[in-house]
């Protein structure tokens, strides 16, 4: 819940208009799971029972930074 609250803030969503947050809350006793689908089809699945909110935010930020660096490198190769 805390992770969802953090990424759903207006200030955070304003930084990336292409980001869409969809919550699927289940009360069936299953393990908390965060499934992030990126525009390129890549997925990041985090099991909430084993991670803190800070760890989830760090993992998401790291993955986003890696994707950004790869996009910049691709852009530099195309436009020397």
N, C-alpha and C positions, 0 to 999 in steps of 0.2 A: 504494500500500500504506500509506503513511504517513497519507494522508487517511482511509482506511478505519479504520486503527488509532485515529486521533483521535476519530472520531465513534462508534466502537464501545465506548468506555470506559463502564463502569457509571455513573460520575459524570455523564457527559454524557447518557446515556440516561435517567437518573433525573429530569432536568429536564423531560423531555417523554415521558410514558408513551404518547402517541399516535404516536410516531415508531417506525417499523420499518425496520431496516437489513437489506437483502438484498444479498449479494455474488454477482456472476456473474463469476468469474475465468476468463479465456480465455488459452490459450497458443498462439494461432494467428498471432502476429506482428502482430495488428491494433493500432491506436493505442489507448493507454489512454484510457478514457472514463468519466466519472462522470455518471450520469443520475439526477437527483433528481426524484421525482414528489411533488407536494404534494397534500394532501387535496382542494383545490379544483380539481384537474385540471391546474394549471399545472406546467410542467416547466423544470428548469434543467439544461442539458447543458454539461459542461465537458470540454475535451480536455486530458487530463493531461500530454501530451507538451509542451505549451506553457505550462503553469502550475506554479507551486510549490505545495506543500501550504498554505502561508500564504495565497496568493492564492485557492485554492479555498475555504478556510475563511472568508476575508473575503467572497467572493462569496456563499456560502451564508448567512452571517450577515446581509449586507446585504439579501438577498432576504427572509429571515425577518422582519427588522425592518420592511421595507416592508409586508409582509402583516399584521404585527401593528398597525401604524399605521392601515392601511385598515380592519381589523376594529374598532379602537377608534372610528374616525370613524363607521362604520356604526352601532355601538352607541349613540353619542351622538345620532345623528340619530333613531334609533328611540325613545330614552328622553330627551326634552328636559328 
